Structures are given as structure tokens and as C-alpha cells.
Amino acid sequence: MSKDQATGLTIFLACVAIAIAYCIGLFWPAFEAVRMWIVAIPVFIGFIVILAIGAWIGWTMATTPPPKPIEETEQEEEKIKEETTQ
């Protein structure tokens, strides 16, 4: 088994174990006192992740310079063609 396969198997087993623990915690009567937190914490984490991705996209759009107008690009290409043909 290669290193990548071992890592994949580890991730798979961890996800299955967490899914089983989550289901037990959500439906087992003994955990009724923490049931709200079992749902609220993953929802909170997902919400924060979505907001972080949105903030990253916004930051990227705000800090990326606008593209050159098409006319300038065409003029530059014509100059390059003229220089290479000479």
C-alpha cells in the first residue's frame, strides 16, 4: 500500500468513525442534554467556512487589478507583429 493509499484509508476510517459517533450522539437517548450542541456546532462551523470562502473571494476581487481594455491589447499585439516581421 502506497503512502497516498494509506492516507486515504486513514481519512476514510476517521470519517466513518465520526459519522457513527455523530449518529449515536444524535439519536441515543442518554445524550438528549447535548443533542442541540451536536447539531449546532457543525452548522456553526459550516456557516463560518462559507463566510470565510466568501470573504476570500471578495478580497481576491478587491485586490486584483482590472484587465487592460481590448483596444490596448490589440495595439500591443500589432506592435509586436510589426517588430517581429522587420
C-alpha atoms as one frame of an Amber mdcrd trajectory, in Angstrom:
protein
   0.000   0.000   0.000   1.412   3.364  -1.010   1.582   6.395   1.249  -1.330
   8.049  -0.585  -3.477   4.959  -0.208  -2.674   4.736   3.500  -3.594   8.394
   3.956  -6.825   7.838   2.041  -7.687   4.807   4.169  -6.996   6.785   7.347
  -9.224   9.648   6.200 -11.956   7.157   5.226 -11.850   5.371   8.592 -11.851
   8.672  10.505 -14.886   9.904   8.549 -16.773   6.664   9.145 -15.943   6.730
  12.873 -17.037  10.376  13.183 -20.264   9.659  11.267 -21.080   6.737  13.563
 -20.289   8.779  16.684 -22.401  11.655  15.364 -25.391   9.385  14.724 -25.077
   7.765  18.138 -24.835  11.152  19.828 -27.795  12.495  17.877 -30.194   9.593
  18.422 -29.094   7.897  21.663 -31.495   8.873  24.466 -28.664   9.284  27.003
 -27.272  12.257  25.038 -30.504  14.286  24.999 -28.914  17.074  27.058 -26.246
  17.753  24.405 -28.344  16.982  21.309 -28.761  20.683  20.443 -24.981  21.188
  20.553 -24.386  18.110  18.410 -26.373  19.841  15.655 -25.378  23.443  16.404
 -21.604  23.005  16.323 -21.358  21.534  12.769 -23.867  24.107  11.492 -21.801
  26.891  13.070 -18.569  25.540  11.579 -20.161  25.209   8.133 -21.533  28.757
   8.331 -18.128  30.169   9.279 -16.433  28.217   6.453 -18.925  29.577   3.903
 -18.377  33.134   5.166 -14.592  32.658   5.048 -14.792  31.485   1.425 -16.982
  34.490   0.577 -14.528  36.842   2.298 -11.625  35.269   0.391 -13.440  35.695
  -2.929 -14.261  39.305  -2.079 -10.671  40.047  -1.054  -9.357  38.483  -4.244
 -11.758  40.529  -6.376 -10.923  43.739  -4.487  -7.151  43.346  -4.777  -6.903
  42.041  -8.355  -6.133  44.797 -10.862  -8.661  45.229 -13.666  -7.753  43.815
 -17.088  -6.472  46.079 -19.848  -9.048  47.310 -22.346  -9.222  45.237 -25.524
  -8.080  48.145 -27.707  -4.795  48.482 -25.819  -4.158  44.748 -26.046  -4.812
  44.741 -29.806  -2.460  47.696 -30.320   0.287  45.954 -28.342  -0.171  42.777
 -30.400   0.073  44.771 -33.646   3.300  46.434 -32.458   4.787  43.043 -31.599
   3.808  41.640 -35.016   5.384  44.640 -36.770   8.596  44.316 -34.762   8.932
  40.607 -35.474   8.325  40.995 -39.229  11.059  43.618 -39.615
